[in-house]
């Protein structure tokens, strides 16, 4: 039985992927593009790499938008939400890539990460908050999947993302938004 990355039980789903310019984010965008018939929104801080990743998508939907900004910037999330509302009318699913999940996949050491645990927490919190608001405005709700490393999820120095995800899942449930995580590594 083939693996379905997300349950696309809706007509014309609109999907957002952060960290979409490279690594795991680009892989998620590549896998989700053929199913995102309502549109695909790609987010990353690297504008040039993001455009290249969008151009490289096979089976991409008719509407693909690229938003180049740092997901730890609250003001830019506000602008992104306005853009998505105006261009697509709704958001159905989101994949948030936090930390350097690609480091696990390529066997690099996590010390080579560009951002530390505190920056990961800020990015995850702001992304989840903005996307939960967008998804809760959708009459059918939606889903957020956060991808990260096991280390980032349970990091004792920052208390890890796990408590944040538990709260987000509980609060999202009331709004019809499912929140879950995929942790890579050992």
C-alpha positions as protocol buffer text, in pm:
chain_id: "A"
residue {
  index: 1
  type: UNK
  ca { x: 0 y: 0 z: 0 }
}
residue {
  index: 2
  type: UNK
  ca { x: 155 y: 335 z: -101 }
}
residue {
  index: 3
  type: UNK
  ca { x: 233 y: 588 z: 169 }
}
residue {
  index: 4
  type: UNK
  ca { x: 13 y: 897 z: 164 }
}
residue {
  index: 5
  type: UNK
  ca { x: 199 y: 1188 z: 326 }
}
residue {
  index: 6
  type: UNK
  ca { x: -119 y: 1364 z: 440 }
}
residue {
  index: 7
  type: UNK
  ca { x: -488 y: 1285 z: 426 }
}
residue {
  index: 8
  type: UNK
  ca { x: -608 y: 1488 z: 127 }
}
residue {
  index: 9
  type: UNK
  ca { x: -975 y: 1413 z: 171 }
}
residue {
  index: 10
  type: UNK
  ca { x: -1077 y: 1755 z: 40 }
}
residue {
  index: 11
  type: UNK
  ca { x: -1130 y: 1892 z: -303 }
}
residue {
  index: 12
  type: UNK
  ca { x: -853 y: 2124 z: -416 }
}
residue {
  index: 13
  type: UNK
  ca { x: -647 y: 2140 z: -94 }
}
residue {
  index: 14
  type: UNK
  ca { x: -420 y: 2439 z: -32 }
}
residue {
  index: 15
  type: UNK
  ca { x: -90 y: 2337 z: 129 }
}
residue {
  index: 16
  type: UNK
  ca { x: 191 y: 2541 z: 288 }
}
residue {
  index: 17
  type: UNK
  ca { x: 547 y: 2414 z: 345 }
}
residue {
  index: 18
  type: UNK
  ca { x: 814 y: 2603 z: 541 }
}
residue {
  index: 19
  type: UNK
  ca { x: 1185 y: 2549 z: 483 }
}
residue {
  index: 20
  type: UNK
  ca { x: 1091 y: 2462 z: 126 }
}
residue {
  index: 21
  type: UNK
  ca { x: 1411 y: 2579 z: -44 }
}
residue {
  index: 22
  type: UNK
  ca { x: 1624 y: 2280 z: 52 }
}
residue {
  index: 23
  type: UNK
  ca { x: 1658 y: 1959 z: 247 }
}
residue {
  index: 24
  type: UNK
  ca { x: 1356 y: 1807 z: 412 }
}
residue {
  index: 25
  type: UNK
  ca { x: 1133 y: 2106 z: 331 }
}
residue {
  index: 26
  type: UNK
  ca { x: 1208 y: 2076 z: -40 }
}
residue {
  index: 27
  type: UNK
  ca { x: 1142 y: 1702 z: -22 }
}
residue {
  index: 28
  type: UNK
  ca { x: 806 y: 1764 z: 148 }
}
residue {
  index: 29
  type: UNK
  ca { x: 712 y: 2023 z: -115 }
}
residue {
  index: 30
  type: UNK
  ca { x: 810 y: 1782 z: -393 }
}
residue {
  index: 31
  type: UNK
  ca { x: 598 y: 1501 z: -246 }
}
residue {
  index: 32
  type: UNK
  ca { x: 297 y: 1718 z: -165 }
}
residue {
  index: 33
  type: UNK
  ca { x: 289 y: 1926 z: -486 }
}
residue {
  index: 34
  type: UNK
  ca { x: 89 y: 1680 z: -700 }
}
residue {
  index: 35
  type: UNK
  ca { x: -184 y: 1657 z: -433 }
}
residue {
  index: 36
  type: UNK
  ca { x: -206 y: 2031 z: -362 }
}
residue {
  index: 37
  type: UNK
  ca { x: -450 y: 2100 z: -642 }
}
residue {
  index: 38
  type: UNK
  ca { x: -587 y: 2414 z: -474 }
}
residue {
  index: 39
  type: UNK
  ca { x: -243 y: 2567 z: -447 }
}
residue {
  index: 40
  type: UNK
  ca { x: 97 y: 2534 z: -288 }
}
residue {
  index: 41
  type: UNK
  ca { x: 261 y: 2802 z: -74 }
}
residue {
  index: 42
  type: UNK
  ca { x: 636 y: 2763 z: -24 }
}
residue {
  index: 43
  type: UNK
  ca { x: 813 y: 2956 z: 253 }
}
residue {
  index: 44
  type: UNK
  ca { x: 1186 y: 2997 z: 316 }
}
residue {
  index: 45
  type: UNK
  ca { x: 1426 y: 3276 z: 407 }
}
residue {
  index: 46
  type: UNK
  ca { x: 1640 y: 3217 z: 95 }
}
residue {
  index: 47
  type: UNK
  ca { x: 1451 y: 3381 z: -193 }
}
residue {
  index: 48
  type: UNK
  ca { x: 1672 y: 3260 z: -479 }
}
residue {
  index: 49
  type: UNK
  ca { x: 1684 y: 2902 z: -355 }
}
residue {
  index: 50
  type: UNK
  ca { x: 1308 y: 2910 z: -293 }
}
residue {
  index: 51
  type: UNK
  ca { x: 1238 y: 3018 z: -652 }
}
residue {
  index: 52
  type: UNK
  ca { x: 1469 y: 2745 z: -781 }
}
residue {
  index: 53
  type: UNK
  ca { x: 1294 y: 2484 z: -566 }
}
residue {
  index: 54
  type: UNK
  ca { x: 953 y: 2598 z: -694 }
}
residue {
  index: 55
  type: UNK
  ca { x: 1075 y: 2580 z: -1055 }
}
residue {
  index: 56
  type: UNK
  ca { x: 1206 y: 2225 z: -997 }
}
residue {
  index: 57
  type: UNK
  ca { x: 873 y: 2087 z: -873 }
}
residue {
  index: 58
  type: UNK
  ca { x: 727 y: 1811 z: -1085 }
}
residue {
  index: 59
  type: UNK
  ca { x: 352 y: 1781 z: -1097 }
}
residue {
  index: 60
  type: UNK
  ca { x: 308 y: 2119 z: -930 }
}
residue {
  index: 61
  type: UNK
  ca { x: -39 y: 2265 z: -908 }
}
residue {
  index: 62
  type: UNK
  ca { x: -141 y: 2556 z: -1129 }
}
residue {
  index: 63
  type: UNK
  ca { x: -92 y: 2803 z: -843 }
}
residue {
  index: 64
  type: UNK
  ca { x: 241 y: 2799 z: -659 }
}
residue {
  index: 65
  type: UNK
  ca { x: 340 y: 3096 z: -443 }
}
residue {
  index: 66
  type: UNK
  ca { x: 680 y: 3159 z: -289 }
}
residue {
  index: 67
  type: UNK
  ca { x: 710 y: 3371 z: 25 }
}
residue {
  index: 68
  type: UNK
  ca { x: 1067 y: 3457 z: 122 }
}
residue {
  index: 69
  type: UNK
  ca { x: 1088 y: 3543 z: 492 }
}
residue {
  index: 70
  type: UNK
  ca { x: 1226 y: 3418 z: 822 }
}
residue {
  index: 71
  type: UNK
  ca { x: 950 y: 3220 z: 996 }
}
residue {
  index: 72
  type: UNK
  ca { x: 1066 y: 3366 z: 1329 }
}
residue {
  index: 73
  type: UNK
  ca { x: 940 y: 3709 z: 1213 }
}
residue {
  index: 74
  type: UNK
  ca { x: 589 y: 3766 z: 1351 }
}
residue {
  index: 75
  type: UNK
  ca { x: 516 y: 4066 z: 1128 }
}
residue {
  index: 76
  type: UNK
  ca { x: 596 y: 3864 z: 816 }
}
residue {
  index: 77
  type: UNK
  ca { x: 359 y: 3586 z: 929 }
}
residue {
  index: 78
  type: UNK
  ca { x: 84 y: 3849 z: 952 }
}
residue {
  index: 79
  type: UNK
  ca { x: 159 y: 3956 z: 595 }
}
residue {
  index: 80
  type: UNK
  ca { x: 173 y: 3593 z: 481 }
}
residue {
  index: 81
  type: UNK
  ca { x: -168 y: 3522 z: 636 }
}
residue {
  index: 82
  type: UNK
  ca { x: -317 y: 3821 z: 456 }
}
residue {
  index: 83
  type: UNK
  ca { x: -163 y: 3707 z: 128 }
}
residue {
  index: 84
  type: UNK
  ca { x: -288 y: 3349 z: 165 }
}
residue {
  index: 85
  type: UNK
  ca { x: -637 y: 3470 z: 253 }
}
residue {
  index: 86
  type: UNK
  ca { x: -648 y: 3703 z: -46 }
}
residue {
  index: 87
  type: UNK
  ca { x: -493 y: 3464 z: -301 }
}
residue {
  index: 88
  type: UNK
  ca { x: -632 y: 3128 z: -192 }
}
residue {
  index: 89
  type: UNK
  ca { x: -921 y: 3206 z: 42 }
}
residue {
  index: 90
  type: UNK
  ca { x: -813 y: 2938 z: 287 }
}
residue {
  index: 91
  type: UNK
  ca { x: -539 y: 2701 z: 398 }
}
residue {
  index: 92
  type: UNK
  ca { x: -599 y: 2328 z: 448 }
}
residue {
  index: 93
  type: UNK
  ca { x: -265 y: 2173 z: 546 }
}
residue {
  index: 94
  type: UNK
  ca { x: 78 y: 2295 z: 659 }
}
residue {
  index: 95
  type: UNK
  ca { x: 417 y: 2134 z: 709 }
}
residue {
  index: 96
  type: UNK
  ca { x: 655 y: 2323 z: 937 }
}
residue {
  index: 97
  type: UNK
  ca { x: 1020 y: 2222 z: 917 }
}
residue {
  index: 98
  type: UNK
  ca { x: 1207 y: 2317 z: 1234 }
}
residue {
  index: 99
  type: UNK
  ca { x: 1578 y: 2286 z: 1294 }
}
residue {
  index: 100
  type: UNK
  ca { x: 1804 y: 2098 z: 1060 }
}
residue {
  index: 101
  type: UNK
  ca { x: 1616 y: 1776 z: 1003 }
}
residue {
  index: 102
  type: UNK
  ca { x: 1830 y: 1724 z: 695 }
}
residue {
  index: 103
  type: UNK
  ca { x: 2134 y: 1684 z: 923 }
}
residue {
  index: 104
  type: UNK
  ca { x: 1995 y: 1353 z: 1041 }
}
residue {
  index: 105
  type: UNK
  ca { x: 1925 y: 1243 z: 687 }
}
residue {
  index: 106
  type: UNK
  ca { x: 2272 y: 1330 z: 561 }
}
residue {
  index: 107
  type: UNK
  ca { x: 2453 y: 1216 z: 877 }
}
residue {
  index: 108
  type: UNK
  ca { x: 2590 y: 1564 z: 953 }
}
residue {
  index: 109
  type: UNK
  ca { x: 2635 y: 1658 z: 1314 }
}
residue {
  index: 110
  type: UNK
  ca { x: 2367 y: 1878 z: 1471 }
}
residue {
  index: 111
  type: UNK
  ca { x: 2636 y: 2124 z: 1587 }
}
residue {
  index: 112
  type: UNK
  ca { x: 2641 y: 2250 z: 1228 }
}
residue {
  index: 113
  type: UNK
  ca { x: 2291 y: 2389 z: 1258 }
}
residue {
  index: 114
  type: UNK
  ca { x: 2248 y: 2756 z: 1167 }
}
residue {
  index: 115
  type: UNK
  ca { x: 2000 y: 2815 z: 1447 }
}
residue {
  index: 116
  type: UNK
  ca { x: 2003 y: 2711 z: 1809 }
}
residue {
  index: 117
  type: UNK
  ca { x: 1726 y: 2560 z: 2022 }
}
residue {
  index: 118
  type: UNK
  ca { x: 1587 y: 2899 z: 2125 }
}
residue {
  index: 119
  type: UNK
  ca { x: 1556 y: 3011 z: 1763 }
}
residue {
  index: 120
  type: UNK
  ca { x: 1391 y: 2679 z: 1679 }
}
residue {
  index: 121
  type: UNK
  ca { x: 1137 y: 2733 z: 1959 }
}
residue {
  index: 122
  type: UNK
  ca { x: 1061 y: 3089 z: 1841 }
}
residue {
  index: 123
  type: UNK
  ca { x: 1020 y: 2977 z: 1481 }
}
residue {
  index: 124
  type: UNK
  ca { x: 799 y: 2683 z: 1577 }
}
residue {
  index: 125
  type: UNK
  ca { x: 582 y: 2890 z: 1810 }
}
residue {
  index: 126
  type: UNK
  ca { x: 525 y: 3175 z: 1564 }
}
residue {
  index: 127
  type: UNK
  ca { x: 463 y: 2935 z: 1275 }
}
residue {
  index: 128
  type: UNK
  ca { x: 216 y: 2723 z: 1470 }
}
residue {
  index: 129
  type: UNK
  ca { x: 32 y: 3029 z: 1601 }
}
residue {
  index: 130
  type: UNK
  ca { x: -1 y: 3193 z: 1259 }
}
residue {
  index: 131
  type: UNK
  ca { x: -97 y: 2872 z: 1082 }
}
residue {
  index: 132
  type: UNK
  ca { x: -347 y: 2768 z: 1349 }
}
residue {
  index: 133
  type: UNK
  ca { x: -525 y: 3101 z: 1298 }
}
residue {
  index: 134
  type: UNK
  ca { x: -533 y: 3048 z: 922 }
}
residue {
  index: 135
  type: UNK
  ca { x: -651 y: 2689 z: 948 }
}
residue {
  index: 136
  type: UNK
  ca { x: -915 y: 2765 z: 1210 }
}
residue {
  index: 137
  type: UNK
  ca { x: -1071 y: 3018 z: 971 }
}
residue {
  index: 138
  type: UNK
  ca { x: -1129 y: 2726 z: 735 }
}
residue {
  index: 139
  type: UNK
  ca { x: -1476 y: 2582 z: 795 }
}
residue {
  index: 140
  type: UNK
  ca { x: -1330 y: 2231 z: 769 }
}
residue {
  index: 141
  type: UNK
  ca { x: -1031 y: 2303 z: 993 }
}
residue {
  index: 142
  type: UNK
  ca { x: -701 y: 2157 z: 886 }
}
residue {
  index: 143
  type: UNK
  ca { x: -376 y: 1996 z: 992 }
}
residue {
  index: 144
  type: UNK
  ca { x: -24 y: 2101 z: 1085 }
}
residue {
  index: 145
  type: UNK
  ca { x: 265 y: 1856 z: 1080 }
}
residue {
  index: 146
  type: UNK
  ca { x: 591 y: 1973 z: 1234 }
}
residue {
  index: 147
  type: UNK
  ca { x: 907 y: 1797 z: 1119 }
}
residue {
  index: 148
  type: UNK
  ca { x: 1218 y: 1816 z: 1334 }
}
residue {
  index: 149
  type: UNK
  ca { x: 1488 y: 1604 z: 1490 }
}
residue {
  index: 150
  type: UNK
  ca { x: 1438 y: 1395 z: 1802 }
}
residue {
  index: 151
  type: UNK
  ca { x: 1700 y: 1616 z: 1968 }
}
residue {
  index: 152
  type: UNK
  ca { x: 1510 y: 1937 z: 1890 }
}
residue {
  index: 153
  type: UNK
  ca { x: 1180 y: 1785 z: 1995 }
}
residue {
  index: 154
  type: UNK
  ca { x: 1307 y: 1680 z: 2338 }
}
residue {
  index: 155
  type: UNK
  ca { x: 1607 y: 1915 z: 2397 }
}
residue {
  index: 156
  type: UNK
  ca { x: 1645 y: 1960 z: 2772 }
}
residue {
  index: 157
  type: UNK
  ca { x: 1819 y: 2299 z: 2737 }
}
residue {
  index: 158
  type: UNK
  ca { x: 1510 y: 2459 z: 2582 }
}
residue {
  index: 159
  type: UNK
  ca { x: 1252 y: 2220 z: 2729 }
}
residue {
  index: 160
  type: UNK
  ca { x: 1208 y: 2096 z: 2375 }
}
residue {
  index: 161
  type: UNK
  ca { x: 923 y: 2144 z: 2135 }
}
residue {
  index: 162
  type: UNK
  ca { x: 718 y: 1862 z: 2282 }
}
residue {
  index: 163
  type: UNK
  ca { x: 537 y: 2073 z: 2546 }
}
residue {
  index: 164
  type: UNK
  ca { x: 465 y: 2338 z: 2282 }
}
residue {
  index: 165
  type: UNK
  ca { x: 318 y: 2075 z: 2052 }
}
residue {
  index: 166
  type: UNK
  ca { x: 100 y: 1934 z: 2329 }
}
residue {
  index: 167
  type: UNK
  ca { x: -49 y: 2277 z: 2398 }
}
residue {
  index: 168
  type: UNK
  ca { x: -88 y: 2353 z: 2027 }
}
residue {
  index: 169
  type: UNK
  ca { x: -265 y: 2021 z: 1971 }
}
residue {
  index: 170
  type: UNK
  ca { x: -502 y: 2082 z: 2260 }
}
residue {
  index: 171
  type: UNK
  ca { x: -584 y: 2439 z: 2156 }
}
residue {
  index: 172
  type: UNK
  ca { x: -598 y: 2349 z: 1788 }
}
residue {
  index: 173
  type: UNK
  ca { x: -844 y: 2068 z: 1853 }
}
residue {
  index: 174
  type: UNK
  ca { x: -1106 y: 2318 z: 1971 }
}
residue {
  index: 175
  type: UNK
  ca { x: -1069 y: 2500 z: 1638 }
}
residue {
  index: 176
  type: UNK
  ca { x: -1068 y: 2185 z: 1425 }
}
residue {
  index: 177
  type: UNK
  ca { x: -692 y: 2198 z: 1366 }
}
residue {
  index: 178
  type: UNK
  ca { x: -490 y: 1880 z: 1413 }
}
residue {
  index: 179
  type: UNK
  ca { x: -129 y: 1933 z: 1522 }
}
residue {
  index: 180
  type: UNK
  ca { x: 130 y: 1657 z: 1514 }
}
residue {
  index: 181
  type: UNK
  ca { x: 503 y: 1601 z: 1469 }
}
residue {
  index: 182
  type: UNK
  ca { x: 744 y: 1378 z: 1286 }
}
residue {
  index: 183
  type: UNK
  ca { x: 1077 y: 1347 z: 1469 }
}
residue {
  index: 184
  type: UNK
  ca { x: 1378 y: 1225 z: 1272 }
}
residue {
  index: 185
  type: UNK
  ca { x: 1668 y: 1044 z: 1427 }
}
residue {
  index: 186
  type: UNK
  ca { x: 1733 y: 800 z: 1704 }
}
